[in-house]
């Protein structure tokens, strides 16, 4: 992984940002929490300003850090970037040599930016970027492991450039909040909560609507395990209020085309599911059939 290069970018703190940060800080229960919220707000505003200079769209008001209830409960400094997701903008104080990540920011982030504050709080430095896929739930990131801001811009470009549909879906990119457009947030396609979707918090999950002989929803969850191993959880669900067709089949094929598992409805009218594991880089094909209609797509873990 590259170290910091070129040098950090210095950005002055605008009075507008100070006013907002002071307002958010004044809402907090203790002076310590108020200072944390103050720094988090300035860090988010700094990254927002930097991206605005580059004419990269952001939505600063959609982050947890701009939600009064969530910023009071959690230590969050997230900035929403359309088509990319959330990047976490973590303050770094004088003398600190690492970024500490509280549990609430170790998931659902595209990456992390280190923002250095000096004692005068007149200006800050953007130190670098650390991709979420390299983090995988770590609580501490040494500053020397952050990549340059150029790597951050390359990450944004990759996230907004969809992969050709003929290529396998790169599941490991889901850990960076990079998805093929046909794979949507689960909440956009089905109503939550439901017992059939009781995933652990660390699981990254997406859903896809399949219009075959009936309307179905395919849910895929990716769970990082030890080393380069990942757990895959598949669910095939009928449209809300409907029943699964008796002819429905969920088939998983290996890279060589051999059937790894075939599951038929056979009275399972509420849905089909299957779990398996694989190593990063392994390929498999998923096939769904209902009667004469079928869907097929290849994935790389």
C-alpha positions in Angstrom: 0.0 0.0 0.0 1.3 3.5 -0.9 2.4 5.9 1.8 1.4 9.6 1.9 2.5 11.3 -1.4 2.2 14.0 -2.5 2.2 16.3 0.6 -1.1 16.9 2.4 -3.5 19.5 1.1 -4.1 22.5 3.4 -7.6 24.0 3.4 -8.7 27.1 5.5 -11.7 26.7 7.7 -14.5 29.1 6.6 -16.5 31.0 9.1 -19.7 29.4 7.7 -18.3 26.0 8.7 -17.4 27.3 12.2 -20.9 28.6 12.7 -22.5 25.3 11.8 -20.0 23.3 13.9 -20.7 25.6 16.9 -24.4 25.1 16.6 -24.1 21.3 16.5 -21.7 21.3 19.4 -24.0 23.5 21.6 -26.7 20.8 21.3 -24.6 18.2 23.1 -24.9 17.0 26.7 -21.3 17.4 27.7 -18.3 19.7 26.7 -16.3 16.6 25.6 -19.1 15.5 23.3 -19.5 19.0 22.1 -15.9 19.2 21.1 -16.0 15.9 19.3 -19.1 17.0 17.3 -17.4 20.3 16.6 -14.3 18.6 15.1 -16.4 16.0 13.2 -18.5 18.7 11.6 -15.5 20.7 10.5 -13.8 17.6 9.1 -16.9 16.8 7.0 -17.3 20.4 5.9 -13.6 20.4 4.8 -13.9 17.3 2.6 -17.2 18.7 1.2 -15.4 22.0 0.3 -12.5 20.1 -1.3 -14.8 18.0 -3.5 -16.8 21.1 -4.4 -13.6 22.8 -5.7 -13.2 19.7 -7.9 -16.9 20.0 -9.0 -17.6 16.6 -7.5 -21.2 16.4 -6.1 -21.8 15.8 -2.4 -24.9 15.8 -0.2 -23.6 17.0 3.2 -27.1 17.0 4.8 -27.7 13.3 4.2 -25.0 12.0 6.5 -25.5 10.7 10.0 -23.3 13.6 11.1 -25.9 16.0 10.0 -28.7 14.2 11.8 -29.3 15.7 15.3 -30.3 12.4 16.9 -27.5 10.3 15.4 -24.7 12.7 16.0 -25.8 12.9 19.6 -25.7 9.1 20.0 -22.7 8.2 17.9 -19.2 9.4 17.0 -19.8 10.0 13.2 -18.2 12.2 10.6 -19.7 10.9 7.3 -20.2 12.7 4.0 -22.5 11.3 1.4 -21.3 11.3 -2.2 -24.0 10.3 -4.7 -23.4 7.1 -6.6 -20.5 6.3 -4.3 -21.9 6.2 -0.8 -20.5 7.5 2.5 -16.9 8.4 3.2 -15.9 8.9 6.8 -13.9 12.1 7.5 -12.0 11.4 10.7 -10.3 14.3 12.7 -6.6 13.8 13.6 -5.2 16.0 16.4 -1.7 17.1 17.0 0.5 14.2 18.2 -1.8 11.5 17.0 -0.2 8.9 14.7 -3.3 6.8 13.8 -7.0 7.2 13.1 -9.2 5.4 15.6 -12.5 4.1 14.2 -15.5 3.7 16.6 -17.7 0.7 15.9 -20.5 2.7 14.3 -18.2 3.8 11.4 -16.6 0.5 10.6 -19.5 -0.5 8.3 -21.4 1.1 5.4 -18.4 3.3 4.4 -16.8 3.5 1.1 -13.5 4.7 2.7 -11.9 6.9 5.2 -10.2 10.3 5.0 -7.8 11.6 7.6 -8.2 15.3 8.4 -5.4 16.9 10.5 -6.4 19.7 12.9 -3.8 22.1 14.4 -4.1 23.8 17.7 -5.2 27.2 16.2 -8.0 25.5 14.2 -7.4 28.1 11.5 -6.8 25.5 8.8 -6.7 21.8 8.3 -4.8 19.3 6.2 -6.3 16.4 4.2 -3.7 13.7 4.9 -5.0 10.9 2.7 -7.4 8.1 1.9 -7.9 4.6 3.2 -10.3 2.3 1.2 -12.9 0.4 3.2 -12.0 -2.9 1.5 -8.5 -2.7 3.1 -10.0 -1.9 6.5 -12.5 -4.8 7.0 -13.6 -3.7 10.5 -10.3 -2.6 11.9 -10.4 -0.2 14.8 -7.1 1.6 14.1 -5.4 2.8 10.9 -1.9 4.2 11.2 -1.4 7.4 9.3 1.5 6.0 7.4 -0.9 3.5 5.7 -3.2 6.2 4.2 -3.0 6.6 0.4 -2.7 9.9 -1.4 -5.7 12.0 -2.4 -5.1 11.0 -6.0 -6.0 7.4 -4.9 -9.2 8.9 -3.4 -10.1 10.5 -6.7 -9.4 7.3 -8.5 -11.7 5.5 -6.1 -14.5 8.0 -6.8 -14.0 7.5 -10.5 -14.1 3.7 -10.3 -17.3 3.9 -8.1 -19.1 6.0 -10.7 -18.0 4.0 -13.7 -20.2 0.8 -14.0 -18.4 -2.3 -15.1 -19.5 -3.8 -18.5 -22.5 -6.1 -18.0 -20.7 -8.9 -19.9 -18.0 -9.1 -17.1 -18.6 -11.0 -13.9 -20.0 -9.0 -10.9 -17.0 -8.2 -8.6 -18.5 -9.0 -5.2 -15.4 -7.7 -3.3 -16.2 -4.2 -4.7 -19.4 -4.3 -2.6 -17.2 -3.8 0.4 -16.3 -0.4 -1.1 -20.0 0.4 -1.7 -19.5 0.0 -5.5 -22.3 -1.8 -7.1 -23.7 -2.7 -10.5 -26.7 -0.5 -11.0 -29.1 -3.4 -11.3 -28.2 -4.4 -7.7 -30.1 -2.2 -5.3 -30.5 -1.6 -1.6 -32.6 -4.4 -0.1 -34.9 -1.8 1.5 -35.8 -0.5 -2.0 -37.3 -3.8 -3.1 -38.7 -5.4 -0.1 -40.3 -4.3 3.2 -38.1 -4.7 6.3 -37.9 -6.0 8.9 -38.7 -9.7 8.1 -37.4 -12.8 9.7 -36.1 -14.1 6.3 -33.6 -11.3 6.3 -32.1 -11.5 9.8 -28.5 -10.9 8.6 -25.7 -9.8 10.9 -24.7 -6.2 10.9 -21.4 -6.8 9.3 -22.9 -8.3 6.2 -23.0 -6.3 3.0 -26.2 -7.1 1.1 -27.9 -6.1 -2.2 -31.1 -7.1 -4.0 -32.2 -7.5 -7.6 -35.6 -7.7 -9.1 -36.1 -10.6 -11.6 -39.0 -10.5 -14.0 -39.5 -14.1 -15.1 -42.8 -15.8 -15.2 -43.5 -14.0 -12.0 -41.8 -11.1 -10.2 -39.1 -12.3 -7.8 -36.5 -10.6 -5.6 -33.0 -12.1 -5.4 -31.1 -11.1 -2.3 -27.3 -11.7 -2.0 -25.3 -11.0 1.2 -21.5 -11.0 1.4 -19.8 -11.7 4.8 -16.1 -11.2 5.2 -14.5 -14.1 7.2 -11.0 -14.8 8.3 -8.2 -14.2 5.7 -9.5 -14.0 2.1 -12.6 -16.2 2.8 -16.1 -14.9 2.3 -19.5 -16.2 3.2 -22.3 -15.9 0.5 -26.0 -16.0 1.6 -28.5 -16.2 -1.2 -32.3 -15.8 -1.0 -35.0 -16.0 -3.7 -38.2 -14.3 -2.5 -41.6 -13.9 -4.2 -43.0 -10.4 -4.7 -44.7 -9.0 -1.6 -48.0 -10.6 -1.0 -47.4 -13.4 -3.5 -46.3 -17.0 -3.3 -43.2 -18.6 -4.9 -43.9 -20.6 -8.0 -43.7 -24.3 -7.5 -41.4 -24.5 -10.6 -38.9 -22.0 -9.1 -35.3 -23.3 -8.9 -32.1 -21.7 -7.5 -28.9 -23.2 -8.9 -25.3 -22.4 -8.1 -22.6 -23.4 -10.6 -18.9 -23.6 -10.2 -16.5 -21.8 -12.6 -16.2 -25.1 -14.5 -20.0 -25.2 -15.0 -20.6 -28.0 -12.4 -23.7 -27.8 -10.3 -22.6 -26.9 -6.7 -26.2 -26.8 -5.4 -29.7 -27.0 -6.9 -32.7 -26.1 -4.7 -36.3 -26.4 -5.9 -39.4 -24.8 -4.4 -41.3 -28.0 -3.7 -43.8 -26.3 -1.5 -41.4 -23.7 -0.1 -43.7 -20.9 -1.1 -42.1 -18.2 1.1 -38.7 -18.4 -0.6 -35.5 -20.3 -1.2 -32.1 -19.8 0.4 -28.6 -21.2 0.3 -25.3 -20.4 2.1 -21.8 -21.3 1.0 -18.3 -20.0 1.3 -15.4 -19.1 -1.1 -12.0 -17.5 -1.5 -11.4 -14.1 -2.9 -11.0 -14.4 -6.7 -13.2 -17.5 -7.0 -15.9 -17.4 -9.6 -19.4 -18.9 -9.6 -22.6 -18.6 -11.7 -26.1 -18.2 -10.2 -29.1 -19.3 -12.2 -32.8 -18.9 -11.4 -35.5 -20.7 -13.3 -39.3 -20.5 -13.2 -41.0 -22.7 -15.8 -39.4 -21.8 -19.2 -38.0 -18.5 -18.0 -34.5 -18.1 -16.5 -31.9 -15.6 -15.3 -28.2 -16.3 -15.1 -25.3 -14.1 -13.9 -21.6 -14.8 -13.1 -19.9 -13.4 -10.0 -16.3 -13.2 -8.8 -15.8 -13.2 -5.0 
